[in-house]
Amino acid sequence: MGSILARVAVLALVFAAVAGIMLKVMPAPLKDSDYLVIGTVATLVSMVAIFLLLVKGSGKKSNVFFKRRQK
């Protein structure tokens, strides 16, 4: 349970960091579409981070994406 909460906290920090960086990088008069882009980029980076955490965290198997069939 603790590792799940740690992963959620890390992913929330990744989202907040990316959104904060994007807010600083975008030019000053922000429109609604700029906020949409910032949220989209932050969500995309967070989803990539989730994917990497799940693949790296399942170190039990050497081949994560393929499963051998039973004969």
C-alpha positions in Angstrom: 0.0 0.0 0.0 2.8 2.4 0.8 4.5 1.9 -2.6 1.2 2.7 -4.4 0.9 5.9 -2.4 4.5 6.8 -3.1 3.9 6.2 -6.9 0.8 8.4 -6.8 2.7 11.1 -5.0 5.6 11.0 -7.5 3.2 11.2 -10.4 1.4 14.1 -8.9 4.7 15.9 -8.4 5.6 15.1 -12.1 2.3 16.6 -13.3 2.7 19.7 -11.1 6.3 20.2 -12.1 5.6 19.9 -15.8 2.6 22.2 -15.6 4.6 24.8 -13.6 7.5 24.7 -16.1 5.1 25.1 -19.0 3.4 28.1 -17.3 6.8 29.8 -17.0 7.9 28.9 -20.6 4.7 30.0 -22.4 4.5 33.7 -23.4 2.8 36.1 -21.0 -0.7 36.7 -22.3 -2.1 33.2 -21.8 -5.3 32.3 -23.6 -7.7 29.4 -22.9 -6.0 27.3 -25.6 -2.6 27.8 -23.9 -3.9 26.3 -20.7 -5.3 23.4 -22.8 -1.9 22.8 -24.3 -0.2 23.0 -20.8 -2.6 20.5 -19.4 -2.3 18.2 -22.3 1.5 18.2 -22.2 1.5 17.6 -18.4 -0.9 14.7 -18.8 1.1 13.2 -21.5 4.3 13.3 -19.5 2.6 11.9 -16.5 1.2 9.0 -18.5 4.6 8.2 -19.9 5.9 8.3 -16.3 3.2 5.9 -15.2 4.1 3.5 -18.1 7.8 3.6 -17.2 7.1 3.1 -13.5 4.9 0.1 -14.2 7.3 -1.5 -16.7 10.3 -0.9 -14.5 8.4 -2.0 -11.3 7.5 -5.4 -12.8 11.0 -6.7 -12.6 9.8 -10.3 -12.1 9.7 -11.0 -15.8 12.4 -10.2 -18.3 9.8 -9.9 -21.2 6.9 -7.7 -20.0 5.0 -7.3 -23.3 4.9 -10.9 -24.5 3.6 -14.1 -22.8 4.4 -17.6 -23.8 1.6 -19.9 -24.6 1.0 -23.1 -22.7 1.6 -26.1 -24.9 
